[in-house]
Amino acid sequence: MDCYEAIAESWVEMMGVEDKDFIMRQIKQLGEGLGTFLGKEDVDKILSFGEDAEKEIEDSSLEKKMSSDRIAEKNKTKPK
C-alpha cells in the first residue's frame, strides 16, 4: 500500500456518513456528466486503466526477475 492509499483510507475512516453521502453524490454526478460525452467503450477503458497499469508493472517485474535468473544460471554454468 502506498502512502496515498493510507491517507485515503484514514480520511475515509474519519469521515461522517453525511460526508460519504456527499462524495458519493458527487461521484455519481461526475459519472453521469461523463456518460453524456463518452461512449460505453470509452468509460470501460477509463475504468480499467488502473488495472492495466498494475498488470503492466507486474509483467515488467516478472520479466526482470526472469532475466536476472537467466543471467545467474549462465554464470553458474559458465566454465572457469
Phi and psi restraints in degrees (value plus and minus 20) as a CYANA .aco file:
   2 ASP   PHI    -106.6   -66.6
   2 ASP   PSI     153.3   193.3
   3 CYS   PHI     -84.1   -44.1
   3 CYS   PSI     -53.5   -13.5
   4 TYR   PHI     -86.2   -46.2
   4 TYR   PSI     -59.1   -19.1
   5 GLU   PHI     -85.6   -45.6
   5 GLU   PSI     -60.4   -20.4
   6 ALA   PHI     -83.8   -43.8
   6 ALA   PSI     -61.7   -21.7
   7 ILE   PHI     -83.9   -43.9
   7 ILE   PSI     -65.3   -25.3
   8 ALA   PHI     -82.1   -42.1
   8 ALA   PSI     -62.8   -22.8
   9 GLU   PHI     -85.3   -45.3
   9 GLU   PSI     -61.6   -21.6
  10 SER   PHI     -88.3   -48.3
  10 SER   PSI     -54.5   -14.5
  11 TRP   PHI     -86.0   -46.0
  11 TRP   PSI     -62.4   -22.4
  12 VAL   PHI     -84.1   -44.1
  12 VAL   PSI     -58.0   -18.0
  13 GLU   PHI     -84.9   -44.9
  13 GLU   PSI     -53.2   -13.2
  14 MET   PHI    -101.4   -61.4
  14 MET   PSI     -38.4     1.6
  15 MET   PHI     -92.7   -52.7
  15 MET   PSI     127.8   167.8
  16 GLY   PHI    -104.8   -64.8
  16 GLY   PSI     154.1   194.1
  17 VAL   PHI     -82.2   -42.2
  17 VAL   PSI     -59.7   -19.7
  18 GLU   PHI     -82.2   -42.2
  18 GLU   PSI     -60.6   -20.6
  19 ASP   PHI     -84.1   -44.1
  19 ASP   PSI     -63.6   -23.6
  20 LYS   PHI     -83.4   -43.4
  20 LYS   PSI     -61.3   -21.3
  21 ASP   PHI     -82.5   -42.5
  21 ASP   PSI     -62.4   -22.4
  22 PHE   PHI     -81.0   -41.0
  22 PHE   PSI     -66.7   -26.7
  23 ILE   PHI     -83.8   -43.8
  23 ILE   PSI     -61.4   -21.4
  24 MET   PHI     -84.1   -44.1
  24 MET   PSI     -58.2   -18.2
  25 ARG   PHI     -83.9   -43.9
  25 ARG   PSI     -60.0   -20.0
  26 GLN   PHI     -84.4   -44.4
  26 GLN   PSI     -62.6   -22.6
  27 ILE   PHI     -83.3   -43.3
  27 ILE   PSI     -62.8   -22.8
  28 LYS   PHI     -82.5   -42.5
  28 LYS   PSI     -64.4   -24.4
  29 GLN   PHI     -84.1   -44.1
  29 GLN   PSI     -60.4   -20.4
  30 LEU   PHI     -82.6   -42.6
  30 LEU   PSI     -64.7   -24.7
  31 GLY   PHI     -81.6   -41.6
  31 GLY   PSI     -61.6   -21.6
  32 GLU   PHI     -85.9   -45.9
  32 GLU   PSI     -59.5   -19.5
  33 GLY   PHI     -84.2   -44.2
  33 GLY   PSI     -63.4   -23.4
  34 LEU   PHI     -86.1   -46.1
  34 LEU   PSI     -54.0   -14.0
  35 GLY   PHI     -82.1   -42.1
  35 GLY   PSI     -48.7    -8.7
  36 THR   PHI     -93.6   -53.6
  36 THR   PSI     -44.6    -4.6
  37 PHE   PHI    -119.0   -79.0
  37 PHE   PSI     -48.0    -8.0
  38 LEU   PHI    -132.1   -92.1
  38 LEU   PSI     133.0   173.0
  39 GLY   PHI    -106.3   -66.3
  39 GLY   PSI     152.1   192.1
  40 LYS   PHI     -80.0   -40.0
  40 LYS   PSI     -60.4   -20.4
  41 GLU   PHI     -82.9   -42.9
  41 GLU   PSI     -61.0   -21.0
  42 ASP   PHI     -84.1   -44.1
  42 ASP   PSI     -62.8   -22.8
  43 VAL   PHI     -83.9   -43.9
  43 VAL   PSI     -61.7   -21.7
  44 ASP   PHI     -81.4   -41.4
  44 ASP   PSI     -60.4   -20.4
  45 LYS   PHI     -83.3   -43.3
  45 LYS   PSI     -63.1   -23.1
  46 ILE   PHI     -83.8   -43.8
  46 ILE   PSI     -64.8   -24.8
  47 LEU   PHI     -88.0   -48.0
  47 LEU   PSI     -50.1   -10.1
  48 SER   PHI    -111.4   -71.4
  48 SER   PSI     -20.1    19.9
  49 PHE   PHI     -78.6   -38.6
  49 PHE   PSI     -66.1   -26.1
  50 GLY   PHI     -81.5   -41.5
  50 GLY   PSI     -61.1   -21.1
  51 GLU   PHI     -84.8   -44.8
  51 GLU   PSI     -60.7   -20.7
  52 ASP   PHI     -84.6   -44.6
  52 ASP   PSI     -60.7   -20.7
  53 ALA   PHI     -85.0   -45.0
  53 ALA   PSI     -62.2   -22.2
  54 GLU   PHI     -82.5   -42.5
  54 GLU   PSI     -62.3   -22.3
  55 LYS   PHI     -84.0   -44.0
  55 LYS   PSI     -59.7   -19.7
  56 GLU   PHI     -84.4   -44.4
  56 GLU   PSI     -60.2   -20.2
  57 ILE   PHI     -84.7   -44.7
  57 ILE   PSI     -63.1   -23.1
  58 GLU   PHI     -82.3   -42.3
  58 GLU   PSI     -62.8   -22.8
  59 ASP   PHI     -82.5   -42.5
  59 ASP   PSI     -62.2   -22.2
  60 SER   PHI     -83.4   -43.4
  60 SER   PSI     -62.3   -22.3
  61 SER   PHI     -83.6   -43.6
  61 SER   PSI     -61.1   -21.1
  62 LEU   PHI     -84.0   -44.0
  62 LEU   PSI     -62.3   -22.3
  63 GLU   PHI     -82.8   -42.8
  63 GLU   PSI     -61.3   -21.3
  64 LYS   PHI     -83.2   -43.2
  64 LYS   PSI     -62.9   -22.9
  65 LYS   PHI     -84.2   -44.2
  65 LYS   PSI     -63.6   -23.6
  66 MET   PHI     -83.5   -43.5
  66 MET   PSI     -59.8   -19.8
  67 SER   PHI     -84.8   -44.8
  67 SER   PSI     -64.5   -24.5
  68 SER   PHI     -86.8   -46.8
  68 SER   PSI     -54.3   -14.3
  69 ASP   PHI     -84.3   -44.3
  69 ASP   PSI     -60.9   -20.9
  70 ARG   PHI     -84.2   -44.2
  70 ARG   PSI     -62.4   -22.4
  71 ILE   PHI     -83.9   -43.9
  71 ILE   PSI     -63.3   -23.3
  72 ALA   PHI     -82.5   -42.5
  72 ALA   PSI     -60.7   -20.7
  73 GLU   PHI     -85.3   -45.3
  73 GLU   PSI     -60.6   -20.6
  74 LYS   PHI     -83.1   -43.1
  74 LYS   PSI     -61.1   -21.1
  75 ASN   PHI     -85.1   -45.1
  75 ASN   PSI     -53.3   -13.3
  76 LYS   PHI     -89.7   -49.7
  76 LYS   PSI     -60.6   -20.6
  77 THR   PHI    -108.2   -68.2
  77 THR   PSI     -28.2    11.8
  78 LYS   PHI     -89.3   -49.3
  78 LYS   PSI     109.0   149.0
  79 PRO   PHI     -89.9   -49.9
  79 PRO   PSI     124.0   164.0
